[in-house]
């Protein structure tokens, strides 16, 4: 009987799904993704500001990241210490971060403390601690973080590859910033960034848990009502370079850190995106069993791991990967990467590889939607990328129907991934 109840509970969890509605705040229609789930007395909330990430740094490299850290300093009234104490005393989780495209306030609490959490977020948005003392503190911390990256060879190689693939665009910058860019920052730059980007016209709200819809919308309205309306701007799109450059950065290291990438001519909401997912899984994103791992690690012993994937985003699409190898075998490893990709494009995949990919992607689906946060996250990305809610289920059906010829035809036409650029950190 106990096993039957567990199975029923799991099935009910899988059947739960998010809905998307709109909430009008000062004349602005704010999209709200909501799901009721009372399996635990918890509520989670995300406020996502579109086109407000590091792509909007402008001439101040690292500005969005710096601004997110300023919000962790609490309010002017309470200061960072008292603000943090109130969060801790009430077991409230609040994290502020940014990506390339978005600026995110992520929060959660017990149901009984959700009102307190909303009040704290509202205070933070109304009165962030934009003081000279906090600014100097965050600047010191940021410069320290940048210094610590000087011996992080993966970070160096990854940033170097970004500069090769997206030279002359905001994507070619370091999201953390550089010593020079952070030194030049002024408090007014933070104030202007917030005024322009942390506004209702750019907001998407994701909320779920043990809270009814009316209460959820009431709390969201109370938070967002303190913001200015602002203006919404669509995210720009940047193509990766096909210049096939190679950059070597010399460091005192015993390993060679090899990062590679190329263009991939497909948009995030393209009808063939599911084919790219399957192709990338077989080529390099599935770990053991992928072509990259089998050829470069298992057969040749050139690396502990070798990875490659397709990145489809609103602001860019590319193909990228990495591996570590011995300093003396870096040239052989680079040659092997090229050979694996050339062979993949010219010969495609086998019937067995496609079957294994389908079985894994379909079989692991329940694990990707078993928690509320996973379901809300999926619903957000479906909406954010211009897809209908429930697209992921439709995508799985398309994958199940995908024929070997269809996949290999798709792989064959995407020869652009052979136009590889490399950034290598080596001795």
Phi, psi and omega in degrees: 000319180299318179296322179297317179297321179296316180298316179299318180299315180296317180298318178299321179299317181293328184282341177298142179212154181277157173236157177241130180226181179236144176237125181273122179234112180051044177085354181259131177273108182263123177293135179233122176260121189228141172216129176274129178210104183259024177293334175224148180281059183231153174227135175241149184216134171230134171245113184251125178258117184288150179046048182225019180263205186292344174296341181261014180298330182065225182280357182251083181302127182093005186295314181298316179297318179298318181296320179298324178289327178297325179292338178284356179274008177076205182255163177298320183294315186265331185077169186292320184291310181295321179300314180294324179296319179295319176299313182294316182298332182254009181054046180261134176257129178215122180228136178241128183210174176217156171242200175295320190251338190231159175235123194234133168255114183245127186215156175201159180196171167295152182307316184292343182253005185295325177299318178296318179301314180297322178297321180292320177295318179300315178298320182296319179289327180286321192218059180298152186282065182272069179248162179298323180296314179294321180298315179296321179297313181293324179296316179298316180296319181292317178297325176294319179295320178295318178298322181293338180280352183296337178246015175264094190289332174295317179298316181296314181293320179297315178295322178298320178294319178303320181292329177286315185285329187231040179302136178081007178235164178299335180289344178278355181271161172279126181294332178284335184096177176243168177304318183294316183290324180287322177301326183279345182297145175234160182301325181297331177296322178292315181299318180291323178297314180297315181300325183274325191251330182268075187223158185295328183293344179254001189273141164233135182247135176239120183219142180194166179125207185274069180208135180282163188298317182298316179294320179300311182292326177296315181293320178298315181299318181299322179288309186288339183294344180274352183270156171284157181293310179066193180230142178264137177230133180292151177289133176284162180243137183234127177276140176288146179292148175248028187285348177054053180270161174226127180237129178247126179249120184273125176220162179277081184229153179269350180241159171256126180260111187250114177245135183223156180194165181202172176292159169217111190273077177204136179270161187298330182254020179294146182296339181262012183300328180294330177292321177297323179297316180291315181299315181294323178301314182288320184289314187199354186261002184261006180074223179299134183102341177287160180301315182302312182293316183296315185281317189271323179265302189294310185279321186252345178063033184271345183205153175289321176213153177219131190224146175208146181208166173259132178250116177245113180227168179294328186265343180194160171225137175202174174244131182211159179195179181200163172198163171242141179214173175293150180305317185285349181248013183297320181295321178293323179294317178297318177299319180294320177302312179299317182296317180298316181290318177302314181295322180297316181290316186283325185250345179072201183250167180266166177300321180293320179295318180295318180298315180296320179295315179299316182297319180290312184296322178285316184293331182270359183303314180303329180288342182268356181226022186277341179246158179300316182297323178295316181292318178294319179297317178297314180299320179299311184292328175297313180293314184299325181272008176081023180252159178284148176298136184095003181301323184300322178293320177296321180299319179298321178295321178295321178296318180298326182274348186299127179268161179299318180295317180299316181293314181292327174297319179296314180299317184298324183281348181261056179292347182298338181290349176282346182276069190276140167248148183234138167238123186236126172260121185209170182289000000 
